[in-house]
Amino acid sequence: MYFLSRDAYVCAAGGYWIILDAERDRYLCLAEQPLRRAARCLHGWTPAGEAGLSREPHSSAADDLVQSLLSRGVLTDNPEKGKAFSGTCFEPPTRELPRARSSPRRADLLRSFPGFVRASAIADARLHLGSLLSTIQAVERRRLRYASRAAPVDDDRTAALLSVFRALRPLYPRRGICLFDSLALWEFLAPHRLLPHWVFGVIGDPFSAHCWLQMGSVVINDELERVRRYTPIMAK
């Protein structure tokens, strides 16, 4: 029996199984049928509607696929280093954060500027000098450390802080990629005791990956219709 490696994440999307290998910062896209033939070897694979899965004939191709995934480090035969081969259970988004009631005042921008620069610099350094795995582990540790002190969800307050962040964002030149923007915003919100989830999602065909921040069922920094196109593969 084989297990999904502890630092790998999987989901089914568009007729494919997508694996995020956080340790090596890469995605693997696997056709569904070959993986189905190896399913009896994968601990925890119980997709809905797959009651007949155990009758799928095993094959040498299935063995080759398992060996390939073992060599890539996304599967392990050690249960202490692995977990069930199953997708992420995460609350689906139902709405996006409303716009702030007013534009940020100059005084608010000046007061928030040091925190904005610090948050952006931390995100920049983590993404340039560290790995994706070390970055998500740092976010996860901080979330667990401050979870008991997290502020209750407040749309108006969160929207106001998001408005400040977006107004200051052009002052920190960096391509508008979702990875940096979401991480920098997370670092900006954390000192205010706002700890949204950092969600990674994928589309199977054609393959696309995206990430955003979500608090409960509320999308913080993206459009609901866009986010709904993606299947969550990891949430921290």
C-alpha positions as CSV (number, residue, x, y, z in Angstrom):
1,M,0.0,0.0,0.0
2,Y,1.3,3.5,-0.9
3,F,0.6,6.9,0.6
4,L,0.6,10.4,-0.6
5,S,3.7,12.2,0.7
6,R,3.1,14.5,3.6
7,D,4.0,17.6,1.6
8,A,2.1,16.7,-1.5
9,Y,-1.6,17.6,-2.2
10,V,-4.0,16.1,-4.7
11,C,-7.4,16.8,-6.3
12,A,-9.4,15.6,-9.3
13,A,-10.1,18.3,-11.9
14,G,-11.3,18.2,-15.5
15,G,-10.7,14.5,-16.0
16,Y,-7.2,14.6,-14.5
17,W,-5.7,14.1,-11.1
18,I,-3.5,17.0,-10.2
19,I,-0.7,16.7,-7.6
20,L,1.0,19.7,-6.0
21,D,4.5,18.7,-4.9
22,A,5.1,21.6,-2.4
23,E,8.6,20.4,-1.5
24,R,9.7,20.6,-5.1
25,D,7.4,23.5,-6.1
26,R,5.8,21.7,-9.1
27,Y,2.5,20.3,-10.3
28,L,2.0,16.9,-11.9
29,C,-1.0,16.3,-14.1
30,L,-2.0,12.6,-14.4
31,A,-4.7,11.2,-16.7
32,E,-7.5,9.6,-14.7
33,Q,-7.6,6.1,-16.3
34,P,-4.0,5.0,-15.7
35,L,-4.2,6.2,-12.1
36,R,-7.6,4.4,-11.6
37,R,-5.8,1.1,-12.4
38,A,-3.3,1.8,-9.6
39,A,-6.1,2.9,-7.2
40,R,-6.1,-0.4,-5.2
41,C,-2.5,0.4,-4.2
42,L,-3.3,4.0,-3.0
43,H,-4.4,4.3,0.6
44,G,-7.4,6.5,1.1
45,W,-8.6,6.7,-2.6
46,T,-12.4,6.5,-2.2
47,P,-13.9,9.0,-4.7
48,A,-17.7,9.3,-4.7
49,G,-19.3,7.1,-7.2
50,E,-16.3,4.8,-7.6
51,A,-17.8,1.7,-6.0
52,G,-16.6,-0.4,-8.8
53,L,-13.0,0.8,-8.6
54,S,-11.7,-2.4,-7.0
55,R,-12.7,-4.3,-10.2
56,E,-10.4,-2.3,-12.4
57,P,-7.7,-4.7,-13.7
58,H,-4.2,-4.0,-12.4
59,S,-1.5,-3.8,-15.0
60,S,2.2,-3.4,-15.5
61,A,1.5,0.2,-16.6
62,A,0.0,0.8,-13.2
63,D,3.1,-0.5,-11.5
64,D,5.3,1.7,-13.7
65,L,3.1,4.7,-12.8
66,V,3.4,4.0,-9.1
67,Q,7.2,3.5,-9.3
68,S,7.5,6.8,-11.2
69,L,5.5,8.6,-8.5
70,L,7.7,7.0,-5.8
71,S,10.8,8.1,-7.6
72,R,9.5,11.7,-7.8
73,G,8.8,11.7,-4.1
74,V,5.1,12.2,-4.2
75,L,4.3,8.7,-3.0
76,T,5.8,6.8,-0.1
77,D,5.4,3.3,1.3
78,N,6.0,4.6,4.8
79,P,2.8,5.4,6.6
80,E,4.6,7.7,9.1
81,K,5.8,9.9,6.2
82,G,2.6,9.9,4.2
83,K,-1.2,10.4,4.3
84,A,-4.3,9.3,2.5
85,F,-4.4,9.8,-1.2
86,S,-7.5,12.1,-1.1
87,G,-8.4,15.7,-2.0
88,T,-8.6,18.8,0.2
89,C,-11.9,19.3,2.1
90,F,-12.4,23.0,2.1
91,E,-15.4,25.3,2.4
92,P,-16.5,26.4,-1.1
93,P,-16.7,30.1,-1.6
94,T,-20.2,31.7,-1.8
95,R,-19.4,35.4,-2.0
96,E,-16.6,37.9,-2.4
97,L,-15.6,40.6,-0.1
98,P,-17.7,43.8,-0.7
99,R,-15.8,47.0,-1.7
100,A,-14.8,49.4,1.0
101,R,-17.4,52.0,1.8
102,S,-14.9,54.8,0.9
103,S,-11.4,55.3,-0.4
104,P,-8.6,55.2,2.1
105,R,-7.6,58.5,3.6
106,R,-4.1,59.9,3.2
107,A,-3.6,59.5,7.0
108,D,-4.5,55.8,6.8
109,L,-2.1,55.3,3.9
110,L,0.8,57.0,5.8
111,R,0.1,55.0,8.9
112,S,-0.1,51.7,7.0
113,F,2.9,52.3,4.8
114,P,5.5,50.7,7.1
115,G,3.4,47.6,7.6
116,F,2.8,47.4,3.9
117,V,6.5,47.5,3.1
118,R,7.3,45.0,5.7
119,A,4.6,42.6,4.5
120,S,5.7,42.9,0.9
121,A,9.4,42.5,1.7
122,I,8.7,39.4,3.7
123,A,6.6,37.9,0.9
124,D,9.3,38.8,-1.6
125,A,12.1,37.3,0.4
126,R,10.2,34.1,1.1
127,L,9.4,33.6,-2.6
128,H,12.9,34.4,-3.8
129,L,15.0,32.8,-1.1
130,G,12.9,30.0,0.3
131,S,10.9,27.2,-1.1
132,L,7.1,27.0,-1.6
133,L,7.1,24.4,1.2
134,S,8.9,26.5,3.7
135,T,6.6,29.4,2.9
136,I,3.4,27.6,3.4
137,Q,4.8,26.0,6.6
138,A,5.6,29.5,7.9
139,V,2.1,30.6,7.2
140,E,0.6,27.5,8.8
141,R,2.8,27.9,12.0
142,R,1.8,31.5,12.3
143,R,-1.9,30.7,11.9
144,L,-1.7,28.0,14.6
145,R,0.2,30.3,16.9
146,Y,-2.3,33.1,16.7
147,A,-5.5,31.3,16.1
148,S,-6.8,31.8,19.6
149,R,-6.3,35.6,19.1
150,A,-7.8,35.9,15.6
151,A,-10.3,38.7,15.1
152,P,-13.9,37.8,14.2
153,V,-14.8,38.1,10.5
154,D,-15.7,41.7,9.8
155,D,-16.4,42.5,6.1
156,D,-16.1,46.3,6.5
157,R,-12.8,46.2,8.4
158,T,-11.3,43.7,6.1
159,A,-12.5,45.6,3.0
160,A,-10.9,48.8,4.4
161,L,-7.6,47.1,4.9
162,L,-7.7,45.5,1.4
163,S,-8.4,49.0,0.0
164,V,-5.3,50.4,1.7
165,F,-3.2,47.5,0.5
166,R,-4.3,47.9,-3.1
167,A,-3.7,51.7,-2.9
168,L,-0.2,51.1,-1.7
169,R,0.6,48.1,-4.0
170,P,2.0,50.2,-6.9
171,L,4.7,51.5,-4.5
172,Y,6.2,48.0,-4.3
173,P,7.1,47.2,-7.9
174,R,6.5,43.5,-8.6
175,R,4.6,41.8,-11.3
176,G,0.9,41.3,-10.3
177,I,1.1,37.6,-9.8
178,C,-1.4,35.9,-7.5
179,L,1.3,34.1,-5.4
180,F,3.1,37.3,-4.4
181,D,-0.1,39.4,-4.0
182,S,-1.8,36.8,-1.8
183,L,1.2,36.2,0.4
184,A,1.9,39.9,0.8
185,L,-1.7,40.6,1.6
186,W,-1.7,37.7,4.2
187,E,1.3,39.2,5.9
188,F,-0.3,42.7,5.8
189,L,-3.5,41.4,7.4
190,A,-1.9,39.1,10.0
191,P,-0.8,42.0,12.4
192,H,-4.5,43.1,12.4
193,R,-5.4,39.6,13.7
194,L,-7.0,38.7,10.4
195,L,-5.8,35.2,9.3
196,P,-7.6,34.2,6.1
197,H,-6.8,30.9,4.5
198,W,-4.3,30.9,1.6
199,V,-6.0,28.7,-1.0
200,F,-4.4,27.1,-4.1
201,G,-6.7,25.9,-6.9
202,V,-6.2,24.2,-10.2
203,I,-8.0,23.6,-13.5
204,G,-7.3,20.3,-15.3
205,D,-7.9,21.0,-19.0
206,P,-6.2,23.2,-20.0
207,F,-4.0,23.2,-16.9
208,S,-4.0,26.4,-14.9
209,A,-3.1,27.1,-11.2
210,H,-4.1,30.1,-9.1
211,C,-4.2,31.1,-5.5
212,W,-6.3,33.5,-3.4
213,L,-7.2,34.4,0.2
214,Q,-10.5,33.2,1.7
215,M,-12.0,33.8,5.1
216,G,-14.8,31.2,5.7
217,S,-16.8,31.2,2.5
218,V,-15.8,34.8,1.6
219,V,-13.2,35.4,-1.2
220,I,-11.0,38.2,0.0
221,N,-8.8,39.3,-2.9
222,D,-10.4,37.9,-6.1
223,E,-13.7,37.6,-7.9
224,L,-16.1,34.8,-6.9
225,E,-16.8,33.8,-10.5
226,R,-13.1,33.4,-11.3
227,V,-12.3,31.5,-8.2
228,R,-15.2,29.1,-8.7
229,R,-13.5,27.8,-11.9
230,Y,-10.7,26.3,-9.8
231,T,-10.8,23.2,-7.7
232,P,-9.0,23.7,-4.3
233,I,-5.9,21.5,-4.0
234,M,-4.5,23.0,-0.8
235,A,-5.6,25.5,1.8
236,K,-3.3,26.9,4.6
